[in-house]
Amino acid sequence: MDRTGGGLNDRLIGDSGVPAPRAPEREAGTAEAGERAAEARSTGEQVTGEVSPRPGPGPIMTGDLVDGRRVLGFGHRVGPLPRTQDAGHAADRLGDRLLLDGDEDASGPPERSTDPTDHPTLVRAGRAPNHQLDDRHVHGASDIGPGLVASLDGLLYGPEAPGYLGNLVDRLASDGHGVWLAGGAPRDLVAGGVPEAVRDLDATGTAPAGVFLRAVDAVLALDGDSAELPPRFSPRSLVCSVLTVHRDRRTLEYRGLGLTGLPYPATGTDLKEDARQRDLTVNTLLYDPVRQRVLDPLGHALADLGHGTEGPRRHLRLVPPGRPGDPVTCAELLLRAAKFLIRWETRPGLDTDGLLAWVRELPADLPARIDARDTGPDEWLRLATLWEAWVPGGPTTAQVESLRAFGPAASGLLDRLSTPDRRIDAAPPGGPDGPETRDTPEGHHDHGPGVQPAPTARPDRSGAV
């Protein structure tokens, strides 16, 4: 996606893309699978794998049991899963690994298959995402606003949408995976924006990276107009992107539902856990294009976007959904909130009380605590890169004074990023915002054994409300 947004889906994730591995072969039945999912969209029927209870078949999900151990989610290892007799599950060949209780103590994902047929003791005890939320948090998109369904669906299935997008959603759904538009598109359109302002799309879902890349390979192979689009994948963040032919922008960026608590990147299938990792409540909305529903997992996003507000003034509240403890995560969230404060500073009804309360809870020595993590200059370089991308040219004097009023943590962070040795004019080559794609993948061991990376909460990439 457009790197000026800063990250994926309002999650705090560093990203360095590498070319995505192409699946060894395209599996049969892709077109038929897309047709079944498209039919489900039109009729509102449940898609295989999304019913509860889950008798199977379908993919493994968080909360399932394997050998009596609870499934956490999915990690990634560069290279195929070792096999003794056959080529193995297609997603396993692209790096997916199953994570169980106890894997939090390992330095990397174990060599464990995600293929349900490899686990004869599998008990499908986890709840499918379609049944994780009660009715208060699931809304028909047509009930929220006239034209909202047409606007959101048009981004995927409309005449101006890249040809592969709708087919990709339908394929994932027919394979039993949930897939949702996330980040700026549902946020801005629910708040009254226009589809023309959405430059590119963020998505999330239950499919781990290998499954998603396999699906991309299949639909691009079938779509003559999109066959040359280059995919990109980052093993360090598990972000999957599909670029335009000229590589000048991303048309789609995907990462599985967020999963924290492990010393390496991982994804899961829990909607609420994912939402709690996002930067602001207004960015927790998801749109289900198969069932044409808007999901508000934490129950705050629609209200904080002013939905249901009477009169011409629609209140917009900027509130973090959680209280992260990691200092780098806090700094990135603070900078992200500052970006929105600057972007929406002239918006009537902007309510910053919740944000102010959170910032004033932060330690006054936040920059020193980042230094104490002993991660070298990389974290400051990344934060400076994000800040300069989000606020090109830097904030005005009046904006700086407004941000300093949030307290010593905000002032200290601004001071640190404004010093000459912390500023950068461009992202490092091959880095998260670099123009070049790395030739060789970077493994998950880059963190070093036992080092907990910054928890993932989600950054924004789209235009203003």
C-alpha positions as CSV (number, residue, x, y, z in Angstrom):
1,M,0.0,0.0,0.0
2,D,1.0,3.7,-0.1
3,R,3.9,3.8,2.3
4,T,2.9,7.3,3.4
5,G,0.3,5.6,5.5
6,G,2.9,4.0,7.6
7,G,2.0,0.4,8.0
8,L,-0.8,-2.2,7.7
9,N,-4.3,-1.9,8.9
10,D,-3.6,0.4,11.8
11,R,-1.3,-2.2,13.5
12,L,2.1,-1.3,14.8
13,I,4.2,-3.4,12.4
14,G,7.6,-2.9,10.8
15,D,7.6,-4.3,7.3
16,S,10.4,-5.2,4.9
17,G,9.0,-6.9,1.8
18,V,10.6,-9.7,-0.1
19,P,9.2,-11.3,-3.3
20,A,6.5,-13.8,-2.4
21,P,7.3,-17.4,-3.3
22,R,5.1,-18.7,-6.0
23,A,3.1,-21.9,-5.4
24,P,4.6,-24.9,-7.2
25,E,1.3,-25.6,-8.9
26,R,-2.2,-24.3,-9.2
27,E,-4.7,-26.6,-7.5
28,A,-7.8,-27.7,-9.4
29,G,-11.2,-26.3,-8.6
30,T,-10.2,-22.7,-8.1
31,A,-12.8,-21.3,-10.5
32,E,-15.5,-23.6,-9.0
33,A,-14.6,-22.5,-5.5
34,G,-14.9,-18.8,-6.5
35,E,-18.3,-19.5,-8.0
36,R,-19.6,-21.2,-4.8
37,A,-18.4,-18.2,-2.7
38,A,-19.9,-15.7,-5.1
39,E,-23.2,-17.5,-4.9
40,A,-23.0,-17.4,-1.1
41,R,-22.5,-13.7,-1.3
42,S,-25.6,-13.2,-3.3
43,T,-27.8,-15.4,-1.2
44,G,-26.4,-14.6,2.2
45,E,-25.8,-18.3,2.9
46,Q,-23.1,-19.5,5.3
47,V,-19.8,-20.5,3.6
48,T,-18.3,-23.9,4.3
49,G,-16.1,-23.8,7.4
50,E,-17.9,-20.8,8.9
51,V,-20.7,-22.6,10.7
52,S,-20.8,-23.3,14.5
53,P,-20.2,-25.8,15.9
54,R,-17.5,-26.7,13.5
55,P,-17.8,-30.4,12.6
56,G,-15.3,-30.0,9.7
57,P,-13.9,-30.0,7.1
58,G,-12.2,-26.7,7.1
59,P,-9.0,-25.0,8.2
60,I,-7.7,-25.2,11.8
61,M,-8.5,-22.2,13.9
62,T,-7.5,-20.7,17.2
63,G,-9.0,-22.6,20.1
64,D,-9.0,-26.0,18.4
65,L,-7.2,-28.8,20.2
66,V,-4.4,-30.9,18.8
67,D,-3.1,-33.7,21.0
68,G,-4.9,-32.0,23.8
69,R,-3.1,-28.7,23.3
70,R,-4.9,-25.5,22.4
71,V,-4.2,-24.0,19.0
72,L,-2.8,-20.5,19.3
73,G,-2.5,-19.6,15.6
74,F,0.1,-19.7,12.9
75,G,3.8,-18.7,12.5
76,H,6.0,-18.7,9.5
77,R,9.4,-20.4,8.7
78,V,11.3,-19.6,5.5
79,G,11.4,-22.8,3.5
80,P,9.1,-25.9,3.2
81,L,8.2,-28.2,6.0
82,P,10.4,-31.3,5.9
83,R,8.6,-34.3,4.5
84,T,9.6,-37.9,4.2
85,Q,7.0,-39.3,1.8
86,D,5.3,-36.6,-0.2
87,A,5.4,-32.9,-1.2
88,G,3.2,-31.9,1.6
89,H,0.4,-29.4,2.1
90,A,0.7,-26.4,-0.3
91,A,0.5,-23.8,2.5
92,D,3.2,-25.7,4.5
93,R,5.4,-25.5,1.4
94,L,5.0,-21.7,1.6
95,G,6.1,-21.6,5.3
96,D,3.0,-21.8,7.4
97,R,3.5,-23.5,10.8
98,L,0.9,-24.5,13.4
99,L,1.4,-23.0,16.9
100,L,0.1,-24.7,20.1
101,D,0.1,-23.8,23.8
102,G,3.7,-23.9,24.9
103,D,5.2,-22.6,21.7
104,E,5.5,-19.2,23.4
105,D,8.7,-20.3,25.0
106,A,10.4,-21.3,21.7
107,S,12.7,-19.0,19.7
108,G,10.7,-19.7,16.5
109,P,7.8,-21.6,15.1
110,P,8.1,-25.4,15.3
111,E,8.2,-27.6,12.3
112,R,4.5,-28.4,12.6
113,S,2.0,-28.8,9.7
114,T,-1.1,-26.7,9.4
115,D,-2.9,-29.4,7.4
116,P,-5.8,-30.8,9.3
117,T,-5.2,-34.2,7.8
118,D,-1.8,-34.4,9.5
119,H,-3.5,-34.1,13.0
120,P,-5.8,-37.1,13.6
121,T,-6.5,-35.9,17.2
122,L,-7.8,-32.5,16.0
123,V,-10.9,-31.3,17.9
124,R,-12.5,-28.3,16.3
125,A,-13.3,-26.6,19.5
126,G,-12.5,-23.1,18.4
127,R,-15.2,-20.7,17.4
128,A,-15.4,-19.6,13.8
129,P,-15.1,-15.8,13.5
130,N,-18.6,-15.6,12.2
131,H,-19.9,-16.8,15.6
132,Q,-17.4,-14.9,17.9
133,L,-19.4,-11.7,18.2
134,D,-22.9,-11.1,19.5
135,D,-25.5,-9.3,17.5
136,R,-24.7,-5.9,19.1
137,H,-21.3,-6.0,17.3
138,V,-22.5,-7.2,13.9
139,H,-24.4,-4.8,11.6
140,G,-25.9,-5.1,8.2
141,A,-23.9,-2.6,6.1
142,S,-27.2,-1.4,4.4
143,D,-28.5,-0.6,7.9
144,I,-25.6,1.8,8.7
145,G,-26.1,4.0,5.7
146,P,-27.6,4.1,2.2
147,G,-25.1,3.2,-0.5
148,L,-22.5,1.8,1.9
149,V,-22.8,-1.7,0.5
150,A,-22.3,-0.4,-3.0
151,S,-19.4,1.7,-2.0
152,L,-17.5,-1.1,-0.1
153,D,-18.3,-3.9,-2.6
154,G,-17.3,-1.6,-5.4
155,L,-13.8,-1.5,-4.1
156,L,-13.6,-5.3,-4.6
157,Y,-16.1,-6.2,-7.3
158,G,-16.7,-2.9,-9.1
159,P,-15.7,-2.1,-12.7
160,E,-12.8,0.0,-11.5
161,A,-11.5,-2.6,-9.1
162,P,-8.5,-4.8,-10.0
163,G,-9.9,-7.9,-11.6
164,Y,-8.3,-10.3,-9.1
165,L,-9.7,-8.8,-5.9
166,G,-13.2,-10.2,-5.9
167,N,-12.0,-13.6,-7.0
168,L,-9.4,-13.7,-4.2
169,V,-12.0,-12.9,-1.6
170,D,-14.3,-15.6,-3.0
171,R,-11.6,-18.2,-3.1
172,L,-10.6,-17.6,0.5
173,A,-14.2,-17.7,1.7
174,S,-14.9,-20.9,-0.2
175,D,-11.9,-22.5,1.5
176,G,-13.5,-21.7,4.9
177,H,-11.6,-18.5,5.7
178,G,-13.0,-15.2,6.9
179,V,-11.6,-12.2,5.0
180,W,-12.5,-8.6,5.8
181,L,-11.6,-5.1,4.6
182,A,-9.9,-3.3,7.4
183,G,-8.3,0.1,8.2
184,G,-9.1,3.2,6.3
185,A,-11.7,2.0,3.8
186,P,-14.4,0.9,6.2
187,R,-13.6,3.7,8.6
188,D,-13.8,6.5,6.1
189,L,-16.8,5.2,4.1
190,V,-18.8,4.5,7.3
191,A,-18.0,8.1,8.3
192,G,-19.4,9.5,5.1
193,G,-16.4,9.5,2.8
194,V,-16.4,8.6,-0.9
195,P,-14.9,5.5,-2.6
196,E,-12.8,7.7,-4.9
197,A,-10.7,8.8,-1.9
198,V,-9.7,5.2,-1.2
199,R,-6.4,4.6,-3.1
200,D,-5.7,1.1,-2.0
201,L,-7.0,-1.6,0.3
202,D,-6.0,-3.2,3.6
203,A,-7.4,-6.6,4.5
204,T,-7.2,-9.1,7.3
205,G,-8.5,-12.6,7.8
206,T,-8.1,-16.1,9.2
207,A,-5.8,-17.3,6.4
208,P,-2.2,-17.5,7.4
209,A,0.4,-16.1,5.1
210,G,1.1,-19.3,3.1
211,V,-2.6,-19.9,2.5
212,F,-3.1,-16.3,1.3
213,L,-0.1,-16.5,-1.0
214,R,-1.3,-19.7,-2.5
215,A,-4.7,-18.1,-3.2
216,V,-3.0,-15.1,-4.8
217,D,-1.0,-17.3,-7.0
218,A,-4.1,-19.2,-8.1
219,V,-6.3,-16.2,-8.9
220,L,-3.5,-14.2,-10.7
221,A,-2.9,-17.3,-12.8
222,L,-6.5,-17.3,-13.9
223,D,-6.8,-13.5,-14.5
224,G,-5.1,-12.5,-17.6
225,D,-5.3,-8.8,-16.7
226,S,-3.6,-9.3,-13.3
227,A,-1.3,-12.2,-14.1
228,E,1.8,-10.0,-14.1
229,L,1.1,-8.3,-10.8
230,P,4.1,-8.9,-8.4
231,P,3.3,-10.1,-4.9
232,R,5.5,-9.2,-2.0
233,F,5.9,-10.9,1.4
234,S,7.7,-10.0,4.6
235,P,8.6,-13.0,6.9
236,R,9.4,-10.5,9.6
237,S,5.9,-9.0,9.7
238,L,3.8,-11.6,7.8
239,V,2.5,-8.8,5.6
240,C,1.5,-9.9,2.1
241,S,1.1,-7.3,-0.6
242,V,0.0,-7.3,-4.3
243,L,1.6,-4.5,-6.3
244,T,0.7,-2.9,-9.5
245,V,2.7,-4.0,-12.6
246,H,4.9,-0.9,-12.3
247,R,5.5,-1.5,-8.6
248,D,4.5,2.1,-7.9
249,R,1.8,1.3,-5.4
250,R,0.1,-1.6,-3.7
251,T,-3.5,-2.5,-4.6
252,L,-4.0,-4.9,-1.7
253,E,-2.1,-5.5,1.6
254,Y,-3.0,-8.4,3.8
255,R,-2.1,-9.7,7.2
256,G,-3.8,-12.4,9.2
257,L,-5.7,-11.5,12.4
258,G,-3.3,-10.3,15.1
259,L,-1.8,-12.6,17.7
260,T,0.6,-11.4,20.4
261,G,2.5,-13.0,23.2
262,L,5.1,-14.9,21.1
263,P,8.7,-13.9,20.5
264,Y,8.2,-14.1,16.7
265,P,5.5,-12.9,14.3
266,A,2.3,-14.9,14.3
267,T,-1.4,-14.6,13.3
268,G,-4.6,-16.1,14.7
269,T,-8.3,-16.2,14.1
270,D,-9.7,-14.2,17.0
271,L,-11.5,-11.0,16.1
272,K,-11.4,-9.3,19.5
273,E,-7.8,-10.1,20.1
274,D,-7.0,-8.5,16.7
275,A,-9.1,-5.4,17.5
276,R,-7.3,-4.8,20.8
277,Q,-4.0,-4.6,18.9
278,R,-5.1,-1.7,16.7
279,D,-4.1,1.9,17.4
280,L,-7.5,3.6,17.7
281,T,-11.0,2.4,18.2
282,V,-12.1,4.1,14.9
283,N,-9.7,1.7,13.1
284,T,-11.2,-1.5,14.5
285,L,-14.1,-1.7,12.1
286,L,-14.1,-4.6,9.6
287,Y,-16.3,-5.2,6.5
288,D,-17.3,-8.7,5.5
289,P,-17.8,-8.6,1.7
290,V,-19.3,-12.1,1.6
291,R,-22.1,-11.4,4.0
292,Q,-22.2,-7.6,3.6
293,R,-21.8,-6.9,7.3
294,V,-19.8,-4.4,9.3
295,L,-18.1,-5.9,12.4
296,D,-17.4,-3.7,15.4
297,P,-15.5,-6.3,17.6
298,L,-15.0,-4.1,20.6
299,G,-18.3,-2.3,20.3
300,H,-16.8,1.3,20.2
301,A,-15.9,2.0,16.6
302,L,-19.2,3.1,15.2
303,A,-20.0,5.3,18.2
304,D,-16.5,6.9,18.1
305,L,-17.0,7.6,14.4
306,G,-20.2,9.5,15.2
307,H,-22.6,6.9,13.8
308,G,-26.1,7.5,15.2
309,T,-25.2,11.1,16.3
310,E,-28.2,13.4,15.8
311,G,-27.8,16.7,14.1
312,P,-25.1,18.0,11.7
313,R,-22.2,17.7,14.1
314,R,-20.8,14.1,14.1
315,H,-18.5,13.5,17.0
316,L,-15.2,11.7,16.3
317,R,-13.4,10.3,19.3
318,L,-9.7,9.4,19.2
319,V,-9.3,6.6,21.8
320,P,-6.8,3.7,22.0
321,P,-8.5,0.4,22.5
322,G,-5.9,-0.8,25.0
323,R,-3.0,0.2,27.2
324,P,0.2,-1.3,25.8
325,G,3.2,-1.5,28.1
326,D,6.0,-1.8,25.6
327,P,7.7,1.7,25.3
328,V,8.3,1.4,21.5
329,T,4.7,0.4,21.0
330,C,3.5,3.3,23.1
331,A,5.7,5.7,21.1
332,E,4.5,4.5,17.8
333,L,0.9,4.6,18.9
334,L,1.4,8.2,20.2
335,L,2.9,9.3,16.9
336,R,0.0,7.6,15.0
337,A,-2.5,9.4,17.2
338,A,-0.6,12.7,16.5
339,K,-0.9,12.0,12.8
340,F,-4.7,11.8,13.1
341,L,-4.8,14.9,15.3
342,I,-3.0,16.8,12.6
343,R,-5.1,15.3,9.8
344,W,-8.4,16.0,11.5
345,E,-7.6,19.2,13.4
346,T,-10.2,21.2,11.6
347,R,-12.9,18.6,11.9
348,P,-15.9,19.8,14.0
349,G,-16.7,17.6,17.0
350,L,-13.2,16.1,17.4
351,D,-13.1,14.6,20.9
352,T,-9.6,14.0,22.3
353,D,-10.4,13.5,26.0
354,G,-9.8,9.8,25.9
355,L,-6.5,10.1,24.0
356,L,-5.3,12.9,26.4
357,A,-6.0,10.7,29.4
358,W,-4.0,7.8,27.9
359,V,-1.0,10.0,26.9
360,R,-0.8,11.6,30.4
361,E,-0.6,8.1,31.8
362,L,2.6,7.4,29.8
363,P,5.9,7.7,31.7
364,A,7.6,11.1,31.3
365,D,10.9,9.4,30.4
366,L,9.4,7.4,27.5
367,P,12.5,8.1,25.2
368,A,14.9,6.9,27.9
369,R,12.9,3.7,28.3
370,I,13.2,3.0,24.5
371,D,16.9,3.5,24.8
372,A,17.0,1.0,27.8
373,R,15.7,-1.7,25.5
374,D,19.2,-1.7,24.0
375,T,18.0,-2.3,20.4
376,G,20.4,0.1,18.9
377,P,19.4,3.0,16.6
378,D,17.0,0.8,14.5
379,E,13.9,1.6,16.6
380,W,14.5,5.3,16.5
381,L,15.2,5.1,12.7
382,R,11.9,3.3,12.2
383,L,10.0,5.8,14.3
384,A,11.6,8.7,12.5
385,T,10.8,7.1,9.2
386,L,7.1,6.7,10.1
387,W,6.8,10.2,11.5
388,E,8.3,11.9,8.5
389,A,6.1,9.8,6.2
390,W,2.9,10.6,8.1
391,V,3.7,14.3,8.5
392,P,5.8,15.3,5.5
393,G,7.8,18.4,6.2
394,G,7.1,18.1,9.9
395,P,4.3,19.7,11.9
396,T,3.8,23.4,12.0
397,T,4.8,25.4,15.1
398,A,1.2,25.6,16.2
399,Q,0.7,21.9,15.7
400,V,3.9,21.2,17.8
401,E,2.6,23.3,20.6
402,S,-0.8,21.6,20.5
403,L,0.9,18.2,20.7
404,R,3.2,19.3,23.6
405,A,0.1,20.2,25.6
406,F,-0.5,16.4,25.9
407,G,2.3,16.1,28.4
408,P,5.9,15.3,29.0
409,A,5.9,11.9,27.1
410,A,4.7,13.6,23.9
411,S,7.1,16.5,24.4
412,G,10.1,14.2,25.0
413,L,9.2,12.1,21.9
414,L,9.0,15.2,19.7
415,D,12.3,16.5,21.0
416,R,14.0,13.2,20.4
417,L,12.7,12.9,16.8
418,S,13.6,16.5,16.0
419,T,17.3,16.2,16.9
420,P,19.6,16.1,13.8
421,D,21.0,12.7,14.5
422,R,17.6,11.1,14.7
423,R,16.1,12.6,11.6
424,I,16.4,10.9,8.2
425,D,15.7,12.2,4.7
426,A,14.7,8.9,3.2
427,A,14.1,5.3,4.3
428,P,17.1,3.0,4.1
429,P,17.4,0.9,0.9
430,G,15.5,-2.3,1.2
431,G,13.9,-1.2,4.5
432,P,10.2,-0.9,5.3
433,D,9.8,2.1,3.0
434,G,12.6,1.5,0.6
435,P,11.9,1.4,-3.1
436,E,13.8,-1.8,-3.7
437,T,12.6,-5.3,-2.9
438,R,15.1,-7.6,-1.1
439,D,16.4,-10.5,-3.2
440,T,16.6,-13.0,-0.3
441,P,14.1,-13.5,2.4
442,E,14.8,-12.6,6.0
443,G,14.0,-15.3,8.6
444,H,12.1,-15.0,11.8
445,H,15.4,-15.6,13.8
446,D,16.5,-12.0,13.0
447,H,15.0,-11.0,16.4
448,G,17.4,-13.3,18.2
449,P,16.2,-16.1,20.6
450,G,13.9,-15.0,23.3
451,V,13.6,-11.4,22.3
452,Q,10.0,-10.1,22.3
453,P,9.4,-7.8,19.3
454,A,7.1,-4.8,19.7
455,P,3.5,-6.0,20.0
456,T,1.5,-5.5,16.9
457,A,-1.2,-2.9,16.8
458,R,-2.2,-1.6,13.4
459,P,-1.2,1.5,11.3
460,D,-3.3,3.4,8.9
461,R,-2.7,4.0,5.2
462,S,-5.7,5.8,3.8
463,G,-7.0,9.3,3.4
464,A,-8.8,11.4,5.9
465,V,-12.5,11.1,6.8
